[in-house]
Amino acid sequence: MPDALQFPIIDLSFPDRFSIANLIRQGCVDHGFFYLVNHGVDEELISKVFEQSSNFFSLPIEEKMKLVRKNHRGYTALYAEKLDTTLTTEGDSKESFYIGPLADDLNQWPLEEDLPSWRSTMETYHQKLLSAVTKLLSLIALSLKLEEDFFEKVGALIEPLAFIRLLHYPGDLNSSSEEIFGASAHSDYGMVTLLVTDGVPGLQICREKSKQPQVWEDVPSMSGAFIVNIGDMMERWTNGLFRLHSLQILAKTVLWNVWKAVALSLVHQDSHP
């Protein structure tokens, strides 16, 4: 069994910003991961998001397919994506729903009569998360020995592409193959990702991607905390100082426990998801 990892805990309410910035630096240099607490997104809202997410994924497939993904917004069905394209399997055992920036009018929404309060809940959550990640980026700037408004000055926060992904991993429904994953090996493409789960295990990272055989280690969830990982863009912007590791989610782990998660990825405006 893989070992469970321990990451720094970053408290957004802690008054000593430089101490917190140093912890972020440690987490990003050593793992590319840390936990975020006192982030300003209350537990009641997070619970409501998970409830509304479950309501959507419980709909008949023909209803969900009415909102099939376009313009990187909307529903993606089971096995429609395969993050590790070297695998010979059908696809990853997950379904998802993408919600992008609120101002561009490209998002797709379930009808209010079908899922009351669904849109308002997701819009509130999007705004709260974007506020939290904006505060976080000022600390990341400090961790890089930059001015805390660095990312704002270079335009990284001008109409940022903040994408929420509602994720549902029902396990391997087609076979008992060891090669089926909820989300096969991948990295996130943006600046940072904030992830919250329902507590069911499954998320793993591989710290040494080039070594064989690869060693995958469990990432435990923490009540009330977001799991934060850096993306390809942040690794590139820091010239590899902040390390990015491969991620995967085991379908065999979640086969009997439906694993749900909500992630927000922040991408620079000139990037494409």
Stockholm file with secondary structure:
# STOCKHOLM 1.0

chainA/1-273         MPDALQFPIIDLSFPDRFSIANLIRQGCVDHGFFYLVNHGVDEELISKVFEQSSNFFSLPIEEKMKLVRKNHRGYTALYAEKLDTTLTTEGDSKESFYIGPLADDLNQWPLEEDLPSWRSTMETYHQKLLSAVTKLLSLIALSLKLEEDFFEKVGALIEPLAFIRLLHYPGDLNSSSEEIFGASAHSDYGMVTLLVTDGVPGLQICREKSKQPQVWEDVPSMSGAFIVNIGDMMERWTNGLFRLHSLQILAKTVLWNVWKAVALSLVHQDSHP
#=GR chainA/1-273 SS CCCBCCCCEEETTCSCHHHHHHHHHHHHHHTSEEEEESCSCCHHHHHHHHHHHHHHHTSCHHHHGGGBCBTTBEEECTTSCCSSTTCCSSCCSCEEEEECCGGGSCCCCCCTTTSTTHHHHHHHHHHHHHHHHHHHHHHHHHHTTSCTTHHHHTTTTSSCEEEEEEEEECCCSSCCCTTCEEEEEECCCSSEEEEEECSCCCEEEESCTTSSSCCCEECCCCTTCEEEEECHHHHHHTTTSSCCCEEEEEHHHHSSSCEEEEEEEEECTTCCC
#=GC SS_cons         CCCBCCCCEEETTCSCHHHHHHHHHHHHHHTSEEEEESCSCCHHHHHHHHHHHHHHHTSCHHHHGGGBCBTTBEEECTTSCCSSTTCCSSCCSCEEEEECCGGGSCCCCCCTTTSTTHHHHHHHHHHHHHHHHHHHHHHHHHHTTSCTTHHHHTTTTSSCEEEEEEEEECCCSSCCCTTCEEEEEECCCSSEEEEEECSCCCEEEESCTTSSSCCCEECCCCTTCEEEEECHHHHHHTTTSSCCCEEEEEHHHHSSSCEEEEEEEEECTTCCC
//
